C-alpha cells in the first residue's frame, strides 16, 4: 500500500493538460461490446477504474490493448462468456453498464452487485425497469441474471434521471428492433460522449444533450474511432487547487463549454476564471468571499441533475468555502454519505458544522494546518483532502490513496509540475 506525503503552503502555478472524462471512458469501453469490429478510443485516462473495466471486458472475450500513442483499441470480435468476474465487478460501480450492451448483442449477462464509492445508498432499480421495458427479464439471487431473446423499442420514462440507467438504456436500445424514446434522461457530458461515440459507429440517436432521447434501432454497429472529452471533475479540482493555494493555473483542452453552471456556483464563493479558446485560466489571488443571498441570507449550494451543479464537485467546493470569507450551507441531498469526510477537514482546523448526513454549514476563512494523518474515503473526498493538504501549513499524510488513483490520472505528477511538494511512498510496515 502507498500513501501521499504533502508539504503544504506552496502556491501552485503553471499549466496542465486536462485528462479524459473518467465516467465517459468507462461507458464507451463497455459500448465497444456492441460491435464485432475494432474501436479505437483516444484520450482515455490511465486510471485504476479504467484498467479494471478493461480487465472485465477482456474477461468476456474481447481484446483490449494500449497503443503506443496512448489510445485504447478494443475488439469484441467474439464474446466467450456472459458471466462477469465477480471480484472485478465489485471493484467498480460502472460494471452495471455492461447490462445494456451484453443484452443487446448477446442476450445474457450474469453480474455480481457492482462496487464503487461508499457514499450512501445507490439504487439500481431504474436500470432494470428500463431494460424490462425493452423486453429483458431480470432475476436476482446471489447475482443479477439478465436475459433477452430480442430487445424491442419502447417508450421509457425513467423514474429518476440516473446517469448510468440512461446509459444502459441507450446501449440496449441502439440494437433493439424499432424506436425507443427515453424521457427524463440524464444529459451529463459523459452521456453525450457515449451517444456521439455510438452515432459514429452507426447508431441513430437524436436529442443528444437533452432530457428526451429518440433512438432508432439498427441491425449492427461498425468499428471506428472516438475521442473522449475532458473530465470536468478533474478540471474543477484543479480550479479549486489554484483558488486555495493562491496560485495561477492554466488547464489546457478543458472543454469550457461544459463549465457554465460550475462557474456560476464557484462565483458564489469568490472564484472566477477566464476562458481562452479551449483553455481555462484561473488567475492568482482570488477574492474568496461568499456572496450572500438577498437580504444577506446564508446561501445554500446543492447539486442538481445536469445541467445543474454536479454532486461530484460538492466536496471540492466545500473545501474552497473553508478558505472564503462568510458562511454557506451545503445541502447534499443525493447521497447520505457524501459529507462524512468533513470531520477530517475539521481536524485540520476548518470550521464546519455537520448538521445531519445531508447538510454542512461552513464558516470561513480558516487557516488549515497539516501535521495529521488522514484516510481517503472515496475518489472525490480523497482529492479534496489532497487539495486541503496543499493549502495547509505543515506536512500531511494521506492514506488509502488507491481511491484517488481510481479517478485521477498521474495526479502527483501534475501537481509537482505546478510546484507542489508531494511524494508517493509506501505505507510504513505495521501502520
C-alpha positions in Angstrom: 0.0 0.0 0.0 1.1 3.6 -0.7 0.4 7.0 0.8 0.9 10.6 -0.2 3.2 12.8 1.9 2.4 16.5 1.2 4.2 19.6 2.4 1.6 22.3 2.2 1.6 26.1 1.9 3.1 26.4 -1.6 1.3 28.3 -4.3 0.6 26.3 -7.4 1.5 27.9 -10.8 1.8 26.7 -14.3 0.0 24.6 -17.0 -1.5 21.2 -17.1 -3.5 19.2 -19.7 -7.0 18.0 -18.8 -7.3 14.2 -18.7 -10.2 12.4 -20.5 -13.5 12.0 -18.7 -13.4 9.0 -16.4 -17.1 8.4 -16.5 -17.2 8.6 -20.3 -14.3 6.3 -20.7 -15.8 3.5 -18.6 -19.1 3.6 -20.6 -17.6 3.8 -24.1 -15.3 0.8 -23.3 -18.5 -1.1 -22.4 -20.1 0.2 -25.6 -17.4 -1.5 -27.7 -19.1 -4.8 -26.9 -21.9 -3.7 -29.2 -19.8 -4.3 -32.4 -17.7 -7.2 -33.6 -15.3 -4.7 -35.3 -12.4 -2.9 -33.6 -12.9 0.5 -31.9 -10.1 2.9 -31.1 -10.6 5.3 -28.2 -8.5 8.4 -27.7 -7.9 10.5 -24.6 -8.7 7.5 -22.3 -7.3 8.3 -18.8 -4.9 5.7 -17.4 -6.5 5.3 -14.1 -7.4 2.3 -11.8 -11.1 2.2 -12.7 -10.4 2.2 -16.4 -7.8 -0.6 -16.0 -10.4 -2.7 -14.1 -13.1 -2.1 -16.8 -10.6 -3.2 -19.4 -9.9 -6.4 -17.4 -13.7 -7.0 -17.2 -14.1 -6.7 -20.9 -11.1 -8.9 -21.6 -12.7 -11.5 -19.3 -15.7 -11.5 -21.5 -13.5 -12.4 -24.5 -12.6 -9.1 -26.1 -9.1 -7.9 -26.7 -8.1 -4.6 -25.2 -4.7 -3.0 -26.0 -3.0 0.3 -25.3 -1.4 1.7 -28.5 2.0 3.5 -28.4 0.3 6.9 -28.7 -1.9 6.1 -25.6 -5.1 5.2 -27.5 -7.1 2.2 -26.4 -8.1 -0.4 -29.0 -11.0 -2.6 -28.1 -12.1 -5.5 -30.3 -15.0 -7.6 -29.2 -15.0 -9.9 -32.2 -16.0 -12.8 -30.0 -17.6 -12.8 -26.6 -16.9 -16.1 -25.0 -18.9 -15.8 -21.7 -21.8 -13.9 -20.3 -20.6 -14.1 -16.7 -18.6 -11.1 -15.3 -15.8 -11.9 -12.9 -17.5 -11.0 -9.5 -14.2 -9.8 -7.9 -13.8 -7.3 -10.7 -17.4 -6.3 -10.8 -17.3 -5.4 -7.1 -14.4 -3.1 -7.6 -16.1 -0.6 -10.0 -19.7 0.6 -10.0 -19.6 1.1 -13.8 -19.7 -2.7 -14.2 -23.5 -2.3 -14.2 -23.4 -0.6 -17.6 -22.4 -3.9 -19.2 -26.0 -4.9 -19.0 -27.2 -2.9 -21.9 -24.6 -3.9 -24.5 -24.5 -7.6 -23.4 -28.3 -7.9 -23.6 -28.4 -6.1 -27.0 -25.8 -8.2 -28.7 -25.6 -11.4 -26.8 -28.9 -11.7 -24.9 -27.5 -12.7 -21.5 -25.5 -11.3 -18.6 -24.7 -12.6 -15.1 -23.3 -9.9 -12.8 -22.5 -9.6 -9.2 -23.6 -6.5 -7.4 -21.4 -3.6 -8.6 -19.0 -1.9 -6.2 -17.7 1.7 -6.2 -17.6 4.6 -3.8 -19.3 4.2 -0.4 -21.2 7.5 -0.4 -24.6 6.2 0.6 -27.4 4.1 -0.9 -27.3 4.0 -4.7 -30.3 2.2 -6.1 -30.3 0.1 -9.3 -34.0 -0.3 -9.8 -34.1 2.3 -12.6 -31.7 0.3 -14.7 -33.7 -2.9 -14.6 -37.1 -1.2 -15.0 -35.7 0.4 -18.2 -34.3 -2.9 -19.5 -37.5 -4.7 -18.7 -39.4 -2.1 -20.8 -37.2 -3.2 -23.8 -38.1 -6.8 -23.2 -35.4 -8.1 -20.8 -36.0 -10.4 -17.9 -34.3 -9.8 -14.5 -33.7 -12.4 -11.8 -32.0 -11.6 -8.6 -30.4 -14.4 -6.5 -26.9 -14.0 -5.2 -26.2 -12.1 -8.5 -28.2 -10.4 -11.3 -29.2 -12.7 -14.1 -30.4 -10.8 -17.1 -31.8 -12.4 -20.3 -33.4 -11.2 -23.6 -34.3 -13.1 -26.8 -34.7 -9.9 -28.7 -35.0 -6.4 -27.4 -37.8 -4.2 -28.8 -38.0 -0.4 -28.8 -40.3 1.2 -26.2 -41.3 4.4 -24.6 -39.3 4.6 -21.4 -39.9 7.2 -18.7 -37.1 6.9 -16.1 -38.3 7.3 -12.5 -35.1 9.3 -11.9 -32.6 11.0 -14.2 -30.0 8.3 -13.4 -26.8 8.7 -15.5 -25.9 5.0 -15.6 -29.5 3.9 -16.1 -29.8 6.3 -19.0 -26.5 4.9 -20.5 -27.7 1.3 -20.0 -31.0 2.1 -21.8 -29.2 3.8 -24.6 -26.8 0.9 -25.3 -29.6 -1.6 -25.1 -31.8 0.5 -27.5 -29.3 1.1 -30.3 -29.6 -2.6 -31.4 -33.3 -3.0 -30.4 -35.9 -3.5 -33.0 -37.9 -0.3 -33.7 -37.8 3.1 -32.0 -37.1 3.8 -28.4 -37.9 7.1 -26.6 -36.1 7.8 -23.3 -37.7 10.5 -21.2 -36.3 12.1 -18.1 -32.9 11.0 -19.5 -29.7 12.2 -17.9 -27.7 14.6 -20.1 -24.3 14.9 -18.5 -21.2 15.4 -20.8 -20.3 11.8 -20.4 -23.8 10.7 -21.5 -23.4 13.0 -24.5 -19.9 11.5 -25.3 -21.5 8.0 -25.2 -24.2 9.0 -27.6 -21.8 10.7 -30.0 -19.5 7.7 -29.9 -22.4 5.3 -30.7 -23.6 7.5 -33.6 -20.0 7.5 -35.0 -20.4 3.7 -35.1 -23.7 3.8 -37.0 -26.3 4.2 -34.2 -29.2 6.7 -34.7 -29.7 8.7 -31.6 -31.4 12.1 -31.7 -31.8 14.7 -28.9 -28.3 14.4 -27.5 -27.7 16.8 -24.7 -31.4 17.0 -23.8 -33.6 15.0 -21.4 -35.5 13.3 -24.3 -33.6 10.9 -26.5 -35.1 9.2 -29.6 -33.2 6.1 -30.7 -33.9 4.2 -33.9 -32.6 0.7 -33.6 -30.2 -0.6 -36.2 -29.2 -4.1 -37.2 -25.5 -3.7 -36.3 -22.7 -1.2 -35.5 -19.4 -1.0 -37.2 -16.0 -0.1 -35.9 -14.4 3.3 -35.7 -12.5 5.9 -33.6 -13.7 8.3 -31.0 -12.0 11.0 -28.7 -13.3 11.3 -25.2 -13.8 14.8 -23.8 -12.2 16.5 -20.8 -13.0 15.4 -17.3 -14.8 18.3 -15.8 -14.4 16.8 -12.3 -10.6 17.0 -12.7 -10.9 20.5 -14.2 -13.0 21.6 -11.3 -10.5 20.1 -8.8 -7.5 22.0 -10.3 -9.6 25.2 -10.3 -10.0 24.5 -6.6 -6.3 23.9 -6.2 -5.5 27.3 -7.7 -8.0 29.0 -5.5 -7.0 27.5 -2.2 -3.2 27.9 -2.8 -3.4 31.4 -4.3 -1.7 30.4 -7.5 -2.4 30.7 -11.2 -3.1 27.6 -13.3 -3.9 27.2 -16.9 -5.9 24.0 -17.8 -5.4 23.1 -21.4 -8.2 21.5 -23.5 -10.6 21.8 -20.6 -13.9 21.7 -22.7 -15.1 25.0 -21.1 -18.5 24.7 -22.8 -19.4 22.3 -20.0 -18.3 24.6 -17.2 -21.1 27.3 -17.2 -23.0 26.0 -14.1 -19.8 25.2 -12.3 -18.6 28.7 -13.0 -21.9 30.2 -11.7 -21.6 28.3 -8.4 -17.9 29.0 -7.9 -18.6 32.7 -8.3 -20.8 32.4 -5.2 -17.7 31.5 -3.2 -15.5 34.1 -4.8 -13.7 32.1 -7.5 -13.6 33.1 -11.2 -11.7 32.1 -14.3 -11.1 33.1 -17.9 -11.9 31.0 -21.0 -9.3 31.3 -23.7 -10.3 29.1 -26.6 -10.3 25.5 -25.3 -8.3 26.5 -22.2 -9.3 27.7 -18.7 -7.1 30.2 -16.9 -7.5 30.5 -13.2 -5.9 33.8 -12.1 -4.0 34.1 -8.8 -5.3 35.8 -5.7 -9.0 35.1 -6.0 -11.5 37.1 -3.9 -12.6 34.1 -1.9 -15.7 35.7 -0.3 -19.1 34.1 0.0 -21.8 36.1 -1.9 -24.9 36.2 0.4 -28.4 35.7 -0.9 -30.8 38.6 -1.0 -31.4 40.1 2.5 -27.9 38.9 3.5 -29.2 35.4 4.0 -26.8 32.5 4.1 -26.6 30.9 0.6 -27.2 27.2 0.0 -25.3 25.2 -2.5 -26.9 22.0 -3.6 -26.4 19.6 -6.5 -28.9 19.1 -9.3 -29.1 16.8 -12.4 -27.3 18.2 -15.4 -27.1 21.0 -16.4 -27.3 21.7 -12.7 -24.3 21.6 -10.4 -22.7 18.1 -10.3 -22.7 16.3 -7.0 -19.2 15.0 -7.5 -17.9 18.6 -7.1 -19.6 19.2 -3.8 -16.6 18.1 -1.8 -14.1 20.3 -3.6 -16.4 23.3 -3.5 -16.9 22.8 0.3 -13.1 22.9 0.8 -12.8 26.1 -1.2 -15.6 27.6 1.0 -13.5 26.9 4.1 -11.0 29.5 2.7 -13.6 32.1 1.8 -14.9 34.8 4.0 -18.5 34.2 5.1 -20.9 31.4 5.8 -22.5 28.9 3.3 -24.7 25.9 3.7 -24.0 22.7 1.6 -27.1 20.5 1.0 -26.1 17.2 -0.5 -29.5 15.6 -0.9 -28.4 12.9 -3.4 -26.1 10.8 -1.2 -26.3 10.3 2.5 -22.6 9.6 3.0 -21.0 12.3 0.7 -20.3 14.8 3.6 -18.9 12.3 6.1 -15.3 13.3 5.2 -15.8 16.7 6.7 -14.5 15.5 10.1 -11.1 15.2 8.5 -11.2 18.9 7.4 -12.3 19.8 11.0 -9.2 18.0 12.3 -7.2 20.3 10.1 -8.8 23.4 11.5 -11.8 24.0 9.3 -15.0 25.4 10.9 -17.7 23.1 9.7 -20.9 22.0 11.4 -22.3 18.7 10.0 -26.0 19.4 10.8 -27.1 15.9 9.6 -26.0 13.5 6.9 -27.1 15.8 4.1 -26.2 19.4 5.3 -23.0 21.0 6.4 -22.6 24.7 7.4 -19.2 26.2 6.6 -17.8 29.3 8.1 -14.6 30.8 6.7 -11.9 31.6 6.2 -9.8 29.4 8.5 -6.1 28.6 8.1 -5.7 24.8 7.8 -2.8 23.0 9.4 -1.1 19.8 8.5 0.8 17.5 10.8 -2.0 15.0 10.5 -2.5 11.6 9.0 -5.9 11.1 7.3 -7.5 8.4 5.1 -9.2 8.9 1.8 -12.8 7.5 2.0 -13.7 7.8 -1.7 -12.5 9.3 -5.0 -13.9 12.9 -4.7 -13.3 13.2 -0.9 -9.8 11.9 -1.4 -8.9 14.5 -4.0 -10.5 17.2 -1.7 -8.3 16.1 1.2 -5.3 16.3 -1.1 -6.2 19.9 -2.0 -6.6 20.6 1.7 -3.2 19.3 2.4 -1.7 21.5 -0.4 -3.0 24.7 1.2 -2.4 23.6 4.8 0.8 24.6 6.7 2.9 21.7 7.6 3.1 18.1 6.5 0.0 15.9 5.8 -0.1 12.2 5.2 -3.0 10.8 3.1 -3.6 7.0 3.1 -5.8 4.8 1.1 -4.8 6.8 -2.0 -5.9 3.9 -4.3 -9.3 5.8 -4.1 -7.7 8.9 -5.6 -5.9 6.7 -8.2 -9.3 5.3 -9.3 -10.3 8.7 -10.7 -7.3 11.0 -11.2 -4.6 10.3 -13.7 -1.0 10.8 -12.6 -2.2 13.3 -10.0 1.1 13.7 -8.2 3.0 14.3 -11.5 0.5 17.0 -12.5 0.7 18.7 -9.1 4.5 18.5 -9.0 4.6 20.2 -12.4 2.7 23.1 -10.7 5.1 23.3 -7.9 3.5 21.1 -5.2 5.7 19.2 -2.7 4.1 15.8 -2.9 5.6 12.3 -2.7 4.1 8.8 -3.1 5.8 6.5 -0.6 5.0 3.0 0.8 2.9 2.9 4.0 5.2 2.0 6.9 5.0 -1.6 8.0 2.6 -2.0 10.8 0.9 1.4 10.2 
